[in-house]
Amino acid sequence: MISRIMQTVFASVLVGVLAITCSSLGAISSVGATIGVATGVIDERQAEGIRRTGELAERSFEEFTPEQEYYLGRAVSARIVAEYDLYEDEEANAYINNIGMILAYASDRPQLFADYRFQILESDELNAFAAPSGLVFVTRGMLRLAGSEDEVASILAHEIAHIQHRHGLQSIRTSRVTAALTSAALTGAQFATSSEIRELTAVFEDSIDDVTQTLFTAGYSRRSETEADVSAVEIMRRVGYDPRALVRFLERMQDQWNPDGPGFAQTHPSPESRIDDIRSEIRPDDPRETRERTERYHRYLGGI
Amino acid sequence: MGKVIVALLLFCSGFIYGQSSDMLSVAVREAALRDRPNHLSRVVLRLNYADEVELIDSQRDWLRVRTGGTEGWLHQDAVSEERIVLGAGDRDVDRDAGSREVALAGRGFNQQVEEEFQSQSGLDFSVVDRLEARAVDHDELQRFLEEGNLRMPEGDES
């Protein structure tokens, strides 16, 4: 009889503890929402949604779903193609898509919401861009400077690495990320009102501005560029491209380097300093460039 | 009483941690179910956004899954542990207590936002559509690899 009572008491205490555990989660959310309103980070309606869903206000770019990353990236791509003409040579574009797809599949982020694709831009500038949705752009000037397929691969691997590390999304200001994700948490798949969609579109546009400004003028951080170079070496190694080709290509860029010139010079650290950063990543047993691949480069891109 | 406690425990842990199932949702627009853990291996089935698959096994970044009697490999980035619900217009989708969290497809930055953005900015998305739609033939990629003495890392290597 006593043991029966003890059992009941124990069970009641356990249930009580569980109830407190569950409800304290709610309490934390509610505190977060109150603070958010008090500091003006979120409005009352958003706060209500947060209370309802139990989500806290602090948001990071890492929470963007692949689908949201895709739509951001599409708009970034639209900005890029508004700025540059396309180089429409089908064989040349098919060739860089072959190289690029192999590298993308061997990267740490082979699967995006939509697949990776690669496109040559009609420009003599030395430049390349990666949109977060998986579209990678490289200028004619850049491909002309490269002297082999492995060097082309080094350019594309570097851009794929930016996508892999989500450097584009990282360039979006935290306030916009928070606004976008909070709003996303509150609305369904369809917006109920036109003011809701206008609000989110404004955040969307500001976010695209952040990314394109980074791509066109500000550049990623030095740390992001090093990260992209180190990952490029790894991706190339995995499929059998010679990672030394990245060093060779950077040496060519150094020869052309004009710190006041357009394109890469504005958005990237000097090639010389990048070479210093990645030389130690190269291993003696890394794959070597082959004559067949370099011949293939001349066949498809020789006239570029 | 014991059963009640167990049920409460399950309910609470499900509520807190969200996961208690080996079902996964396809989190990308289209995912190819492959016969080996390799991006260039044969496609056994094409899956769409929000399709559900059952997890059987995993090999580093690759998951062995089953759907409707068909088994194959998916890259882990192609799926989400959250249950993805397509086309739900409701603001509140009921959550099964103790089961997976529900994620609405098309939340936040989506097609509707893009259309609004496009009409405001006048930017042309048709070129982007065309570039995204470029066909990439996997047999051709395989030939390209072999011809260039390159290789695609398989499953748990790399």
Interface residues (C-beta under 8 A of the other chain):
Chain A: Q7 T8 A11 L14 V15 L18 T21 C22 L25 R52 F64 T65 P66 E67 Q68 Y70 Y71 L72 R74 A75 S77 A78 R79 V81 A82 L86 N93 N97 N98 M101 I102 Y105 A106 R109 P110 Q111 L112 F113 A114 D115 R117 Q119 S133 L135 E149 A180 L181 S183 A184 A185 L186 T187 G188 A189 Q190 F191 A192 I197 R198 L200 T201 F204 E205 S207 I208 R238 V239 G240 Y241 T290 E292 R293 R296
Chain B: M1 G2 V4 I5 L8 L9 C12 F15 I16 A27 V28 R29 A31 H39 L40 Y49 H75 D77 A78 L86 G87 A88 G89 D90 R91 D92 V93 A103 L104 A105 G106 R107 G108 F109 N110 Q111 Q112 V113 E114 E116 F117 Q118 Q120 S121 L123 D124 F125 V127 V128 L131 E132 R134 V136 E140 L141 F144 L145 E147 G148 N149 L150 R151 M152 P153 S158
